[in-house]
Amino acid sequence: MPVTDLLPSLRPGADLPRRHRTATRVVAVSAVISAALSVLIGADKHGADAAVATGPLTTTADTLAAPAAPAENVAFVQPGTPQPAPDPALAEQHRIAEQQHIAEQHHVAVEAARPKTVRPVGGILTSNFGMRWGEMHAGIDFGEPLGAPIATVTDGVVIEAGPATGFGLWVRVQQDDGTVGVYGHVNDILASVGQEVRAGDIIATVGNRGQSTGPHLHYEVHDPEAGKIDPLPWLAQRGIDAFRFPA
């Protein structure tokens, strides 16, 4: 009777296929677990790095309790702190300074607007500069009634006022460009030597004194280098048309 092999598994090499399968399964499971752990570790590391880079997203009680740093150069006044009352003297100084500033601005505006050259009288031109009756007539004449006001042509200073040969009475003004304006045959002198005048100020009245054939103003311009010059072109250069009656 043949002997039945009841213990085939006990034979050498009989269990190798089963063990091989078991080992293969263990290796596969280990690989899956290792991969899962790597993913978890990588995610945790990424989260930690992000937290370090961006800071915590939550606010702790210590953070809420920490006071904000005060801004530099900012004065803080505690509530209820009494403030000093305004100094009346200082306020008055500011008011006076403001009034002076307004007055100065007004003066500048008025000064800029006023004319710097004017016609001396409103009458018509009756005689020109040049030879007349065999003699040099060194000025221009304006016919005007006796006693009519005579205005200084430019800003300047009165350098002489009184009797003058041939003119009876005259007024001489050092004009703003260095020339001298002569106002002859005047009836009344209304300015004094050394007086500062501005264009348009009344310095005398029209007369008929000296060598005159009727009431009129004789006006001359003396240049320090050229001597007596024709007043007409000199006036024209300053915007005055002596042939035109003033408005």
Long-range contacts (C-beta under 8 A, 24 or more apart in sequence): 114-198, 114-199, 114-200, 115-199, 115-200, 116-154, 116-155, 116-176, 116-199, 116-238, 117-153, 117-154, 117-199, 117-235, 117-238, 117-239, 117-240, 118-151, 118-152, 118-153, 118-199, 118-200, 118-240, 119-151, 119-153, 119-235, 119-240, 119-242, 119-246, 120-150, 120-151, 120-152, 120-153, 120-183, 120-217, 120-219, 121-148, 121-149, 121-150, 121-151, 121-206, 121-217, 122-148, 122-245, 122-246, 123-148, 123-206, 123-216, 123-217, 124-245, 125-242, 125-243, 126-216, 128-230, 128-232, 129-230, 129-231, 129-232, 130-230, 138-220, 138-228, 139-182, 139-184, 139-218, 139-219, 139-220, 139-221, 139-228, 139-231, 140-218, 140-219, 140-230, 140-231, 140-232, 140-242, 141-216, 141-217, 141-218, 141-219, 142-216, 142-217, 142-219, 143-214, 143-215, 143-216, 144-206, 144-215, 144-216, 144-217, 145-206, 145-215, 146-187, 146-205, 146-206, 146-207, 146-208, 146-215, 147-187, 147-188, 147-205, 147-206, 148-205, 148-206, 148-215, 149-202, 149-205, 149-206, 150-183, 150-186, 150-202, 150-203, 150-204, 150-205, 150-206, 150-217, 151-199, 151-200, 151-201, 151-202, 151-203, 152-181, 152-191, 152-197, 152-198, 152-199, 152-200, 152-201, 152-203, 153-181, 153-199, 153-219, 153-235, 153-240, 154-181, 154-199, 154-238, 155-196, 155-197, 155-198, 155-199, 156-181, 156-196, 156-197, 157-194, 157-195, 157-196, 157-197, 158-191, 158-192, 158-193, 158-194, 158-195, 158-197, 158-203, 159-193, 160-193, 161-189, 161-191, 161-192, 161-193, 161-203, 162-189, 164-210, 165-210, 166-210, 166-211, 167-209, 167-210, 167-211, 167-218, 168-207, 168-209, 168-210, 168-212, 169-204, 169-207, 169-209, 169-210, 171-203, 171-204, 173-197, 173-203, 175-221, 178-224, 179-221, 179-222, 179-223, 179-224, 179-229, 179-234, 180-221, 180-222, 180-224, 181-219, 181-220, 181-221, 181-222, 182-218, 182-219, 182-220, 182-221, 182-222, 183-217, 183-218, 183-219, 184-210, 184-217, 184-218, 184-219, 184-220, 185-209, 185-210, 185-212, 185-216, 185-217, 185-218, 186-217, 187-215
